Amino acid sequence: MLKKVSSIKILAPLCIALFVLISPGCDKDDDDDNQEKIDYSLSATLDGDQEVPAVTTNGSGTFSGSYNKNTNALTYTVSWQQLSGPATDMHFHGPALAGEPAGVALAITGFTSAAQGQYSGTATLTEPQEADLLAGKWYVNIHTDLNKPGEIRGQVSAQ
C-alpha cells in the first residue's frame, strides 16, 4: 500500500503538469480570438438629413463595400436616386463623426453625372485613411449644382 501511495504522489503532479502544458493548444477558440480581423463589410444610407446643415431633398442613396487590411483595398458601390439634378461631385470625407463636417479624404471619380445612378470603384488606402474608415470617421457625400456643399450624405459603418 505504501508503494501505491508513493506512485500516486509522483504521478498525479506529472499528469497535472502534462495536462496544463497540452490543453491550451487544443482550444481552437483561443486561436480565433487572437487573430486580427482582416476583411470588413462597409455600409451607409445617404440622405439630406445627414448633411451639415441638413438639406431638404427627395434624394437618397446607399453605399456598400468591403475593405481588406492585408491589401489595403477598398471596393465599393454607391447608388443614388431622385437628386435635385445631376451629381456633380462625389467624395469620401473624413475624419469626422456623424454631424461633423470634414474635408475630402478620397475623391470618387468616373461616375455618371445624373440625378440617379450607380457607380462601383476601388481604391488603395493609406494606414491613416484605413484607421479613420474602420473607426467610422468617413462619410460619403454626393454634390449637385443646387446643393454644392452636398445634397446627400451617409456615415460609413464597418463590421
LINGIBEL-V253405 format. One line per field, one symbol per residue. ss: DSSP state (h for helix, s for strand, l for the rest). psi: psi as a letter, one per 30 degrees, with the letter a starting at -180 (. if undefined). burial: 1 if it has 9 or more other C-alpha atoms within 8 Angstrom, else 0. Layout:
ss = ???
psi = ???
burial = ???
This chain:
ss = lhhhhhhhhhhhhhhhhhhhhhhhhhlhhhhhhhllllssssssssshhhlllllllllsssssssssllllssssssssslllllsssssssslllllllllsssslllllllllssssssssllhhhhhhhhlllssssssslllllllsssslssl
psi = eeeeeeeeeeeeeeeeeeeeeeeeffjeeeeeffkkkekkkkllkklfffljlkkjlfklllkkalkjfefgkkklkkkllhlfakkelklkllkklkfklllkekkjlflkjlflakkklllklleeeeeeefgggklkkklleeiefkekkkkkkk.
burial = 000000000000000000000000000000000000000111111111111000101011111111111001111111111111111101111111100000011001000000111110000010001101110111111111101001111111110
